[in-house]
Amino acid sequence: MADLTARDIMTPDPITVTGGLSVTDAARLMVEHKVGALPVLEGDTMVGLVTEDDLIMQDVKVEFPTYLHLLDGFIMYPPATAKFESELKKAVGATVADVMTTEPVTVEAGSSVSDVATLMIEREVDRVPVMDGGKLVGVVSKSDIVRSLIAEG
């Protein structure tokens, strides 16, 4: 695994989408192409990643903000407000831009497979877009890493 790089094991030229695509169409693309994530591009620039987890809206648990009762008035606890707005947006989001992960974890094409594996475990992600000179060139999934171990063994 030490000699292999992200470029060696990645799925090249991944299927990409734009932020304006409907969540339904994104889900359909994932099923048709048997992928768990779609990089979101704006022109040639990656602006996010939409994953299966982002699309599973029935599991989104929206917690209503906490209110504090103080001197016969009600005050909404601010941190709860931001979380509520974020969760609500994902729950009712109609487009990829509404539900995607902005600033996803990425790796460079020359990163070692062991570094990629470590990063995925530390950041608790199942796949990472592979970049080369700021451009998206592929995606590495945990399955790709497992396959690389078998190939070496």
C-alpha positions as MATLAB code, in Angstrom:
seq = 'MADLTARDIMTPDPITVTGGLSVTDAARLMVEHKVGALPVLEGDTMVGLVTEDDLIMQDVKVEFPTYLHLLDGFIMYPPATAKFESELKKAVGATVADVMTTEPVTVEAGSSVSDVATLMIEREVDRVPVMDGGKLVGVVSKSDIVRSLIAEG';
ca = [
       0.000    0.000    0.000;
       3.010    2.298    0.591;
       3.878    2.679   -3.099;
       0.347    3.139   -4.430;
      -1.173    6.608   -4.716;
      -4.716    7.912   -4.862;
      -4.344    8.201   -8.646;
      -3.518    4.476   -8.861;
      -6.686    3.290   -7.135;
      -9.223    6.070   -7.818;
     -12.229    5.874  -10.075;
     -11.250    8.400  -12.749;
     -13.577   10.910  -14.390;
     -16.395   10.593  -11.840;
     -19.965   11.466  -12.700;
     -20.519   15.049  -11.585;
     -23.572   17.237  -11.109;
     -24.398   20.908  -10.707;
     -25.941   22.467   -7.620;
     -29.187   23.140   -9.452;
     -29.926   19.457  -10.096;
     -32.939   18.146   -8.192;
     -32.334   15.818   -5.261;
     -34.502   13.214   -7.006;
     -32.363   13.312  -10.155;
     -29.173   13.089   -8.083;
     -30.540   10.008   -6.300;
     -31.466    8.478   -9.661;
     -27.922    9.065  -10.987;
     -26.402    7.424   -7.903;
     -28.589    4.351   -8.330;
     -28.084    4.088  -12.111;
     -24.304    4.394  -11.857;
     -23.939    2.525   -8.552;
     -22.058    5.344   -6.811;
     -22.431    6.712   -3.304;
     -21.445   10.302   -4.005;
     -21.444   12.883   -6.764;
     -18.969   15.758   -6.856;
     -20.756   19.074   -7.442;
     -19.107   21.340   -9.984;
     -19.563   24.956  -10.921;
     -17.778   25.143  -14.246;
     -14.493   23.330  -13.600;
     -14.478   24.121   -9.883;
     -15.661   21.601   -7.308;
     -18.013   23.382   -4.904;
     -19.271   20.399   -2.925;
     -20.053   16.728   -2.685;
     -23.513   15.203   -2.445;
     -23.586   11.775   -0.796;
     -26.166    9.101   -0.134;
     -26.300   10.345    3.455;
     -27.218   13.833    2.227;
     -30.131   12.361    0.267;
     -31.621   10.210    2.997;
     -34.135   12.798    4.096;
     -36.453   10.476    5.974;
     -33.681   10.005    8.512;
     -33.112   13.713    9.020;
     -34.166   14.435   12.560;
     -35.042   18.083   12.879;
     -34.644   19.282   16.448;
     -36.565   22.419   17.201;
     -34.618   25.268   18.786;
     -34.371   25.576   22.521;
     -36.227   28.475   24.085;
     -35.310   30.001   27.425;
     -38.007   31.484   29.631;
     -36.595   34.645   31.143;
     -38.521   37.465   32.862;
     -41.797   36.484   31.173;
     -40.150   36.596   27.750;
     -38.889   33.847   25.516;
     -35.414   33.874   24.065;
     -34.315   31.433   21.383;
     -30.953   29.934   22.208;
     -28.791   31.041   19.208;
     -26.633   27.932   18.586;
     -29.809   25.864   18.381;
     -31.176   28.246   15.753;
     -28.318   27.687   13.317;
     -28.477   23.906   13.715;
     -32.245   23.952   13.260;
     -31.999   26.020   10.075;
     -29.325   23.691    8.676;
     -31.300   20.540    9.493;
     -34.532   22.002    8.159;
     -32.824   23.041    4.941;
     -31.539   19.492    4.400;
     -34.944   18.034    5.250;
     -36.834   20.091    2.687;
     -34.018   20.795    0.217;
     -35.094   20.422   -3.359;
     -31.724   20.799   -5.075;
     -28.256   19.356   -4.704;
     -26.989   22.771   -3.535;
     -29.465   22.623   -0.629;
     -28.172   19.317    0.724;
     -24.559   18.946   -0.461;
     -21.537   19.029    1.779;
     -19.614   22.189    1.005;
     -15.861   21.996    1.512;
     -15.657   18.187    1.417;
     -12.510   16.338    2.463;
     -10.279   15.943   -0.620;
      -6.890   14.410   -1.392;
      -4.213   15.128   -3.958;
      -3.658   12.571   -6.722;
      -0.128   11.854   -5.460;
      -1.215   11.119   -1.873;
      -0.235    7.662   -0.665;
      -3.031    5.155   -0.219;
      -2.104    4.799    3.461;
      -2.455    8.571    3.934;
      -5.825    8.516    2.161;
      -7.016    5.608    4.337;
      -5.895    7.382    7.510;
      -7.639   10.606    6.474;
     -10.883    8.763    5.702;
     -10.861    7.105    9.120;
      -9.967   10.322   10.969;
     -12.607   12.394    9.146;
     -15.197    9.572    9.128;
     -15.875    9.712    5.388;
     -16.496    6.839    2.979;
     -15.053    8.489   -0.114;
     -12.904   11.448   -1.072;
     -12.612   13.436   -4.290;
      -9.110   13.315   -5.792;
      -7.686   16.630   -6.972;
      -4.770   17.433   -9.273;
      -3.783   21.057   -9.603;
      -7.149   22.201   -8.254;
      -9.078   20.068  -10.752;
     -11.200   17.031   -9.911;
      -9.666   13.905  -11.472;
     -11.318   11.064   -9.570;
     -12.846    9.678   -6.394;
     -11.400    7.151   -3.935;
     -13.815    5.087   -1.847;
     -13.147    2.720    1.039;
     -13.893   -0.102   -1.428;
     -11.035    1.114   -3.647;
      -8.676    0.929   -0.680;
      -9.815   -2.594    0.197;
      -9.345   -3.677   -3.447;
      -5.811   -2.224   -3.422;
      -4.979   -4.333   -0.351;
      -6.186   -7.490   -2.092;
      -4.227   -6.639   -5.257;
      -1.038   -6.223   -3.238;
      -1.605   -9.337   -1.130;
];
